[in-house]
Structures are given as structure tokens and as C-alpha cells.
Amino acid sequence: MPENDKPILIYTTTPTPEVAEQLGAVLLDQRLAACVNVLPGMISHYMWQGRRERGIECAVLVKTRAGLKDDVMAAIKAHHPYETPALLVLDVTAASDAFAAWIIAETRATS
């Protein structure tokens, strides 16, 4: 499998499930993701601008492929309400052939 077609996960967080679903819709409509999982009700503790913070957030997992990571992160940044959204690319070490093929089929071709 070409390197650009390998499955990856992109992790981010949002302040509400509605924002997460809006981001998911953008990614799916642009064929940048095959699937977006929204996990509401997460409690986050973090440091921000020198202060310890606590907030209720949604975790978001984007299933895509390596060749689209920059486009996915740019789309998330463009539509995200946070000044500095969490954006982590998680390498997938293995995936079933059928699932990887589905991700490729549901995402647009890389440039």
C-alpha cells in the first residue's frame, strides 16, 4: 500500500457535540474523512495561558489516510472555535485490508 493511502487517525477536541458534528460534516462533505467519531462528555484538565483549566469537551477521532493529514488539519483549523485546537496525528500500525480499502474509497485522491 502506498504511504499516502495508509490509514491514520486525527484527534481533536471541541467544546460541544454540535461543534464536533459540524466539523465532521465539513470533513465528510469534502471527502477528507471516511468517518468521524464524536465522543461527548469528556472532562479535560489542562494548562492554558499559565492557568490550570477544567472543561467539558468532546473527543473527536477522524479516520482518514496519511496523504490527507495536512488538508484535514487545515479544514479543522478553519472551522474550529478554539484559538489553538488540539490536533494530533496518530499513526495506525495495522488495519484490516477491507477497512483500509473503505477509507481509501471514501476519501478523495491525494494530489
C-alpha positions as CSV (number, residue, x, y, z in Angstrom):
1,M,0.0,0.0,0.0
2,P,1.4,3.4,-0.9
3,E,2.4,5.5,2.1
4,N,-0.2,8.2,1.3
5,D,-3.0,5.6,1.5
6,K,-2.1,4.2,4.9
7,P,-4.9,4.8,7.5
8,I,-4.3,7.4,10.2
9,L,-6.4,8.8,13.0
10,I,-6.5,12.6,13.7
11,Y,-7.5,13.5,17.2
12,T,-9.1,16.8,18.3
13,T,-11.4,18.1,20.9
14,T,-14.4,20.5,20.7
15,P,-16.4,22.4,23.3
16,T,-19.7,20.8,22.3
17,P,-21.1,17.8,20.4
18,E,-22.7,20.3,17.9
19,V,-19.3,21.8,17.0
20,A,-17.9,18.3,16.7
21,E,-20.7,17.2,14.3
22,Q,-20.3,20.4,12.3
23,L,-16.5,19.7,11.9
24,G,-17.4,16.1,10.9
25,A,-19.8,17.3,8.3
26,V,-17.2,19.5,6.7
27,L,-14.7,16.7,6.6
28,L,-17.1,14.2,5.2
29,D,-18.6,16.6,2.6
30,Q,-15.1,17.5,1.4
31,R,-14.2,13.7,1.3
32,L,-11.3,14.3,3.7
33,A,-12.5,11.6,6.1
34,A,-14.2,8.3,5.8
35,C,-15.6,8.5,9.4
36,V,-15.7,11.0,12.3
37,N,-16.3,9.6,15.8
38,V,-17.8,12.1,18.3
39,L,-17.3,11.2,22.0
40,P,-19.1,13.7,24.1
41,G,-18.9,14.2,27.9
42,M,-15.1,14.1,28.2
43,I,-13.7,16.1,31.2
44,S,-10.4,17.9,30.3
45,H,-7.9,19.3,32.7
46,Y,-5.2,21.3,31.0
47,M,-2.9,24.3,31.3
48,W,-3.8,27.4,29.2
49,Q,-2.0,30.7,29.4
50,G,-0.4,29.9,32.7
51,R,-3.6,28.7,34.4
52,R,-4.9,25.3,35.2
53,E,-8.3,24.8,33.5
54,R,-11.1,22.3,33.6
55,G,-13.8,21.9,30.9
56,I,-16.3,19.5,29.5
57,E,-15.4,18.7,25.9
58,C,-15.9,16.2,23.1
59,A,-13.2,14.0,21.8
60,V,-13.2,13.7,18.1
61,L,-11.4,10.9,16.1
62,V,-11.1,11.4,12.3
63,K,-10.5,8.3,10.2
64,T,-8.6,9.2,7.1
65,R,-5.4,8.5,5.3
66,A,-1.8,9.8,5.6
67,G,-1.9,11.8,2.3
68,L,-4.8,13.9,3.6
69,K,-3.4,14.8,7.0
70,D,-2.4,18.4,6.1
71,D,-5.8,19.1,4.4
72,V,-7.7,17.6,7.3
73,M,-5.8,19.7,9.9
74,A,-6.3,22.8,7.8
75,A,-10.0,22.2,7.5
76,I,-10.3,21.6,11.2
77,K,-8.4,24.8,12.0
78,A,-10.5,26.8,9.6
79,H,-13.8,25.7,11.2
80,H,-12.7,25.3,14.9
81,P,-13.7,27.8,17.6
82,Y,-10.6,27.3,19.7
83,E,-7.6,29.6,19.3
84,T,-5.3,26.6,19.5
85,P,-7.2,23.4,18.8
86,A,-5.7,20.0,19.7
87,L,-4.6,18.4,16.5
88,L,-2.7,15.1,16.9
89,V,-2.0,12.7,14.1
90,L,-2.0,9.1,15.3
91,D,-0.2,6.5,13.2
92,V,-2.1,3.3,12.7
93,T,0.2,0.3,12.9
94,A,-2.2,-2.2,11.4
95,A,-5.7,-2.2,9.8
96,S,-7.8,-4.9,8.1
97,D,-7.4,-4.8,4.4
98,A,-11.2,-4.3,4.0
99,F,-11.3,-1.3,6.4
100,A,-8.2,0.3,4.9
101,A,-9.8,-0.1,1.4
102,W,-13.0,1.5,2.6
103,I,-11.1,4.6,4.0
104,I,-9.4,4.9,0.6
105,A,-12.6,4.6,-1.3
106,E,-14.4,7.2,0.8
107,T,-11.7,9.9,0.7
108,R,-10.7,11.9,-2.3
109,A,-7.5,11.2,-4.2
110,T,-4.3,12.9,-2.9
111,S,-2.6,15.5,-5.0
